[in-house]
Amino acid sequence: MRTVSPRGCGGRPDTAARTETMVIGYRYTAGPMDAHARTLLIDGLADLHIDATDAVVDRLCALADLVVEWNERFNLTAITEPEAMVRKHLLDSLTVQPYVRGPRVIDVGTGAGFPGLPLAILNPEIHFQLVDSIRKKIGFVTHAAGVLGLANVEPVCSRAEHFQPDERAQTIVSRALSNVGEFVRNTSHLATTDGRLLAMKGKDPSAECMELPRPWRLAGIERLHVPGLADERHLAILERPRS
């Protein structure tokens, strides 16, 4: 048993933030994430060159099941069909794995925990702070982190621009952003001097990156491939100039 309490939200954990049972070596047996969806996940991870253990696959499947379960009571996401969950939530989140640097990562606007929770499952040695201003979503993140035994996850209920972490992070990531420039303005104070901002976008965000707040600069735009998904995905990598 472990207790996971979210930061912010009045300073007190809500009902979902109380003691939760850890699932160590979770093994999926029945539910929304059926055998076909699990196979899609395993094949997709291989396509992304991610060498995932059975325990990692189990936790990713468990996470998807928890999202579906909570979505029956709370509007966490419009994506709940198993194959779409695999492609548009789990695999989409893990496309940024090669660009994540630790030992600290902040996921801004995490919503139902994407991309932060899948990345935390894959990187137990990195401390992840998952930030969102919507209490019910942080309640879910808190619940999921407890059930899945993710000691490296710290849920934070706050707007990004108001959040003041005890330590800055080497990587700030978000896929819940409307504009790259606004993302930089709201999150630059969260990054270490040599930290990077990762903006996950659909279409090529080059035009959005032409006038970034100083001293930030565009280090590159990578086209991401989500296995089994034809939709465009891009990652804008933003850094401060090195002295």
Sine and cosine of phi, psi and omega as CSV:
sin_phi,cos_phi,sin_psi,cos_psi,sin_omega,cos_omega
0.00,0.00,0.59,-0.81,0.09,-1.00
-0.55,-0.83,0.43,-0.90,0.04,-1.00
-0.95,-0.32,0.79,-0.62,0.04,-1.00
-0.89,-0.45,0.84,-0.54,0.00,-1.00
-0.87,-0.50,0.75,-0.66,0.02,-1.00
-0.97,0.26,0.53,-0.85,0.12,-0.99
-0.99,0.14,0.56,-0.83,0.01,-1.00
0.99,0.12,-0.40,-0.92,-0.01,-1.00
0.82,0.57,0.63,0.78,0.00,-1.00
1.00,0.08,0.03,1.00,0.08,-1.00
0.99,0.12,-0.02,1.00,-0.01,-1.00
-0.85,-0.53,0.67,-0.74,0.07,-1.00
-0.94,0.35,0.58,-0.82,0.07,-1.00
-1.00,0.05,-0.16,-0.99,-0.09,-1.00
-0.82,0.57,-0.65,0.76,-0.06,-1.00
-0.96,0.28,-0.13,0.99,-0.08,-1.00
-0.99,-0.17,0.16,0.99,0.00,-1.00
-1.00,0.10,-0.14,-0.99,-0.09,-1.00
-0.84,0.54,0.78,-0.63,-0.01,-1.00
-0.85,-0.52,0.43,-0.90,0.04,-1.00
-1.00,0.10,0.81,-0.59,0.04,-1.00
-0.97,0.25,0.61,-0.79,0.08,-1.00
-0.96,-0.29,0.98,-0.20,0.02,-1.00
-0.99,-0.13,0.82,-0.57,-0.07,-1.00
0.91,0.41,0.65,0.76,-0.01,-1.00
-0.81,0.58,0.74,-0.67,0.04,-1.00
-0.84,-0.54,0.89,-0.45,-0.03,-1.00
-0.96,0.29,0.72,-0.69,-0.01,-1.00
-0.83,-0.56,-0.53,0.85,-0.02,-1.00
-0.33,-0.94,0.48,-0.88,0.03,-1.00
0.69,-0.73,-0.18,-0.98,-0.06,-1.00
-0.84,0.54,-0.64,0.77,0.00,-1.00
-0.99,0.14,1.00,0.09,-0.07,-1.00
-0.98,0.21,-0.02,-1.00,-0.07,-1.00
-0.88,0.48,-0.59,0.81,0.00,-1.00
-0.91,0.41,-0.69,0.72,0.02,-1.00
-0.90,0.43,-0.62,0.79,0.03,-1.00
-0.90,0.45,-0.66,0.75,0.04,-1.00
-0.90,0.44,-0.66,0.75,0.07,-1.00
-0.86,0.52,-0.65,0.76,0.02,-1.00
-0.90,0.43,-0.74,0.67,-0.01,-1.00
-0.87,0.49,-0.71,0.70,0.01,-1.00
-0.91,0.42,-0.63,0.77,0.01,-1.00
-0.91,0.41,-0.64,0.77,0.05,-1.00
-0.89,0.46,-0.66,0.75,0.04,-1.00
-0.90,0.44,-0.64,0.77,0.03,-1.00
-0.89,0.45,-0.52,0.85,0.04,-1.00
-1.00,0.08,0.08,1.00,-0.01,-1.00
0.87,0.49,0.61,0.79,0.07,-1.00
-0.97,-0.25,0.88,-0.47,0.00,-1.00
-1.00,0.05,1.00,0.01,-0.10,-0.99
-0.99,-0.13,0.72,-0.70,0.08,-1.00
-0.97,0.25,0.21,-0.98,0.07,-1.00
-0.86,0.50,-0.59,0.80,-0.01,-1.00
-0.90,0.43,-0.61,0.79,0.04,-1.00
-0.91,0.41,-0.72,0.70,0.02,-1.00
-0.88,0.48,-0.67,0.74,0.03,-1.00
-0.85,0.53,-0.72,0.70,-0.03,-1.00
-0.93,0.38,-0.62,0.79,0.05,-1.00
-0.90,0.44,-0.67,0.75,0.05,-1.00
-0.90,0.43,-0.66,0.75,0.01,-1.00
-0.89,0.46,-0.64,0.77,0.04,-1.00
-0.87,0.50,-0.72,0.69,0.01,-1.00
-0.87,0.49,-0.66,0.75,0.03,-1.00
-0.88,0.47,-0.65,0.76,0.01,-1.00
-0.90,0.43,-0.63,0.77,0.03,-1.00
-0.87,0.49,-0.72,0.69,0.00,-1.00
-0.89,0.46,-0.69,0.73,-0.01,-1.00
-0.87,0.49,-0.74,0.67,-0.02,-1.00
-0.95,0.31,-0.47,0.88,-0.04,-1.00
-0.92,0.38,-0.31,0.95,0.05,-1.00
-0.93,0.36,-0.40,0.92,-0.01,-1.00
-0.94,-0.35,-0.51,0.86,-0.04,-1.00
-0.80,-0.61,0.54,-0.84,0.01,-1.00
-1.00,0.08,0.99,0.15,-0.02,-1.00
-0.99,0.10,-0.64,0.77,-0.08,-1.00
-0.38,-0.93,0.46,-0.89,0.07,-1.00
-1.00,0.08,-0.17,0.99,-0.05,-1.00
-0.99,-0.17,0.94,-0.34,0.00,-1.00
-0.72,-0.70,-0.22,0.98,0.03,-1.00
-0.92,0.40,0.73,-0.69,-0.16,-0.99
-0.78,0.62,-0.75,0.66,-0.03,-1.00
-0.91,0.41,-0.66,0.75,0.03,-1.00
-0.91,0.41,-0.60,0.80,0.05,-1.00
-0.87,0.49,-0.69,0.72,0.02,-1.00
-0.87,0.49,-0.76,0.65,-0.12,-0.99
-0.98,0.21,-0.72,0.69,-0.17,-0.99
-1.00,0.00,-0.23,0.97,0.07,-1.00
-0.91,-0.43,-0.87,0.49,-0.11,-0.99
-0.94,0.34,-0.85,0.52,-0.04,-1.00
-0.93,0.37,-0.63,0.78,0.05,-1.00
-0.84,0.54,-0.68,0.73,0.00,-1.00
-0.89,0.46,-0.62,0.78,-0.12,-0.99
-0.99,0.11,-0.05,1.00,0.08,-1.00
-0.90,0.43,-0.38,0.93,-0.02,-1.00
-1.00,0.00,0.03,1.00,-0.03,-1.00
-0.77,0.64,-0.69,0.72,-0.03,-1.00
-0.91,0.41,-0.25,0.97,-0.11,-0.99
-0.97,-0.26,-0.02,1.00,-0.05,-1.00
-1.00,0.09,0.77,-0.64,0.06,-1.00
-0.87,-0.50,0.65,-0.76,0.06,-1.00
-0.96,-0.29,-0.19,-0.98,0.24,0.97
-1.00,0.06,0.00,1.00,-0.01,-1.00
-0.76,-0.65,0.69,-0.73,0.02,-1.00
-0.74,-0.67,0.65,-0.76,0.10,-1.00
-0.88,-0.47,0.82,-0.57,0.06,-1.00
-0.98,-0.19,0.92,-0.40,-0.09,-1.00
-0.99,-0.11,0.76,-0.66,-0.05,-1.00
0.93,0.36,0.70,0.71,-0.15,-0.99
-0.91,0.41,-0.39,0.92,0.00,-1.00
0.88,0.47,-0.86,-0.51,0.02,-1.00
-1.00,0.09,0.30,0.95,0.08,-1.00
0.98,-0.19,0.40,0.92,-0.02,-1.00
-0.88,-0.47,0.77,-0.64,0.15,0.99
-1.00,0.00,0.02,1.00,-0.19,-0.98
-0.86,0.52,-0.72,0.70,-0.06,-1.00
-0.92,0.39,-0.74,0.67,0.07,-1.00
-0.86,0.51,-0.63,0.78,0.03,-1.00
-0.92,0.40,-0.61,0.80,0.02,-1.00
-0.92,0.39,-0.60,0.80,0.07,-1.00
-0.88,0.47,-0.64,0.77,-0.06,-1.00
-0.98,0.19,-0.40,0.92,-0.11,-0.99
-0.79,-0.61,0.96,0.29,-0.06,-1.00
-0.91,0.42,-0.29,0.96,-0.01,-1.00
-0.99,0.10,-0.14,0.99,-0.02,-1.00
-0.97,-0.24,0.67,-0.74,0.05,-1.00
-1.00,0.03,0.83,-0.56,-0.03,-1.00
-0.93,-0.38,0.79,-0.61,0.18,-0.98
-0.97,-0.26,0.86,-0.50,-0.03,-1.00
-0.97,-0.25,0.91,-0.42,-0.18,-0.98
-0.93,-0.37,0.76,-0.65,0.11,-0.99
-0.40,-0.92,0.53,-0.85,-0.04,-1.00
-1.00,-0.02,-0.09,1.00,-0.02,-1.00
-1.00,-0.08,0.89,-0.45,-0.14,-0.99
-0.86,0.51,-0.68,0.73,-0.06,-1.00
-0.91,0.42,-0.53,0.85,0.00,-1.00
-0.96,0.28,-0.64,0.77,0.09,-1.00
-0.93,0.37,-0.53,0.85,0.11,-0.99
-0.87,0.50,-0.67,0.75,0.04,-1.00
-0.92,0.39,-0.72,0.69,0.00,-1.00
-0.84,0.54,-0.67,0.74,0.02,-1.00
-0.88,0.47,-0.72,0.69,0.02,-1.00
-0.87,0.48,-0.75,0.66,-0.05,-1.00
-0.89,0.45,-0.68,0.74,0.01,-1.00
-0.88,0.47,-0.61,0.79,0.02,-1.00
-0.93,0.36,-0.74,0.67,-0.02,-1.00
-0.89,0.46,-0.64,0.77,-0.06,-1.00
-1.00,0.08,-0.06,1.00,0.03,-1.00
0.93,0.36,0.60,0.80,-0.04,-1.00
-1.00,-0.04,1.00,0.06,-0.01,-1.00
-0.94,0.35,-0.21,0.98,-0.03,-1.00
-1.00,-0.06,0.17,0.98,-0.02,-1.00
-0.93,-0.36,0.77,-0.63,0.08,-1.00
-0.85,-0.52,0.95,-0.30,0.04,-1.00
-0.97,0.26,0.64,-0.77,-0.01,-1.00
-0.73,-0.69,0.85,-0.53,0.05,-1.00
-0.99,-0.10,0.98,-0.19,-0.07,-1.00
-0.18,-0.98,0.39,-0.92,0.24,-0.97
-0.97,0.23,0.58,-0.82,-0.08,-1.00
-0.84,0.54,-0.68,0.74,-0.07,-1.00
-0.93,0.36,-0.30,0.95,0.01,-1.00
-0.99,-0.16,-0.22,0.98,-0.08,-1.00
-0.97,0.26,0.77,-0.64,0.04,-1.00
-0.85,-0.53,1.00,-0.07,-0.05,-1.00
-0.94,0.33,0.43,-0.90,0.07,-1.00
-0.91,0.43,-0.56,0.83,0.06,-1.00
-0.72,-0.70,0.59,-0.80,0.06,-1.00
-0.98,0.21,0.28,-0.96,-0.10,-0.99
-0.93,-0.35,0.45,-0.89,0.05,-1.00
-0.98,0.19,-0.41,0.91,0.00,-1.00
-0.70,-0.71,0.78,-0.63,0.16,-0.99
-0.91,-0.41,0.82,-0.57,-0.06,-1.00
-0.78,-0.63,0.53,-0.85,0.07,-1.00
-0.40,-0.92,0.64,-0.77,0.19,-0.98
-0.88,-0.48,0.16,0.99,0.01,-1.00
-0.93,-0.38,0.88,0.47,-0.05,-1.00
-0.72,-0.70,0.58,-0.82,0.01,-1.00
-1.00,-0.08,-0.49,0.87,-0.08,-1.00
-0.58,-0.82,0.72,-0.69,-0.06,-1.00
-0.90,0.43,-0.66,0.75,0.00,-1.00
-0.88,0.48,-0.65,0.76,0.03,-1.00
-0.92,0.40,-0.61,0.79,0.07,-1.00
-0.85,0.53,-0.70,0.71,0.01,-1.00
-0.90,0.44,-0.72,0.69,-0.02,-1.00
-0.88,0.48,-0.59,0.81,-0.09,-1.00
-1.00,0.07,-0.25,0.97,-0.13,-0.99
-0.80,-0.61,-0.11,0.99,-0.09,-1.00
-0.86,0.51,-0.50,0.87,-0.01,-1.00
-0.95,0.31,-0.18,0.98,-0.03,-1.00
-1.00,0.03,-0.24,0.97,-0.13,-0.99
-0.99,-0.12,0.55,-0.83,0.14,-0.99
-0.91,0.41,0.20,-0.98,-0.02,-1.00
-0.83,0.55,-0.62,0.78,0.01,-1.00
-0.98,-0.19,0.29,0.96,-0.03,-1.00
-0.97,0.25,0.23,-0.97,0.01,-1.00
-0.77,-0.64,0.49,-0.87,0.08,-1.00
-0.96,-0.28,0.75,-0.66,0.01,-1.00
-0.91,-0.42,0.93,-0.36,-0.01,-1.00
-0.97,-0.23,0.94,-0.35,0.00,-1.00
-1.00,0.06,0.85,-0.52,-0.07,-1.00
-0.77,-0.64,0.24,-0.97,0.10,-0.99
-0.99,0.12,-0.99,0.11,0.01,-1.00
-0.97,0.24,0.30,-0.96,-0.03,-1.00
-0.80,0.60,0.87,-0.50,-0.07,-1.00
-1.00,-0.06,0.37,0.93,-0.08,-1.00
-0.81,0.59,-0.69,0.72,-0.03,-1.00
-0.89,0.45,-0.58,0.82,0.01,-1.00
-0.94,0.35,-0.36,0.93,-0.10,-0.99
-0.99,-0.12,0.12,0.99,-0.06,-1.00
-0.97,0.26,-0.50,0.87,-0.02,-1.00
-0.77,-0.64,0.98,0.20,0.00,-1.00
-1.00,0.04,0.50,-0.86,0.08,-1.00
-0.85,0.53,0.71,-0.70,0.03,-1.00
-0.94,0.34,0.53,-0.85,0.07,1.00
-1.00,-0.09,0.31,0.95,-0.08,-1.00
-0.93,0.36,0.55,-0.83,0.02,-1.00
-0.67,-0.74,0.37,-0.93,0.04,-1.00
-0.99,0.15,0.90,-0.44,0.03,-1.00
-1.00,0.08,-0.38,0.93,0.02,-1.00
0.25,-0.97,0.36,-0.93,0.10,-0.99
-0.84,-0.54,0.84,-0.54,-0.01,-1.00
-0.95,-0.30,0.71,-0.71,0.12,-0.99
-1.00,0.08,0.83,-0.56,-0.04,-1.00
-0.99,-0.14,0.56,-0.83,0.04,-1.00
-0.92,-0.39,0.88,-0.48,0.09,-1.00
-0.99,-0.15,0.90,-0.43,-0.04,-1.00
-0.80,0.60,0.78,-0.62,0.04,-1.00
0.99,0.16,0.09,1.00,-0.05,-1.00
-0.83,-0.56,0.80,-0.60,-0.03,-1.00
-1.00,0.04,-0.25,0.97,-0.04,-1.00
-0.87,0.49,0.54,-0.84,0.04,-1.00
-0.94,0.35,0.62,-0.79,0.09,-1.00
-0.62,-0.78,0.74,-0.67,0.03,-1.00
-0.72,-0.69,0.41,-0.91,0.06,-1.00
-0.79,-0.61,0.87,-0.50,0.09,-1.00
-1.00,-0.06,0.82,-0.57,0.00,-1.00
-0.96,-0.27,0.87,-0.50,-0.11,-0.99
-0.88,-0.48,0.69,-0.72,-0.03,-1.00
-0.62,-0.79,0.32,-0.95,0.18,-0.98
-1.00,0.06,0.50,-0.86,0.05,-1.00
-0.87,0.49,0.62,-0.79,0.03,-1.00
-0.99,0.11,0.70,-0.71,-0.03,-1.00
-0.98,0.19,0.00,0.00,0.00,0.00
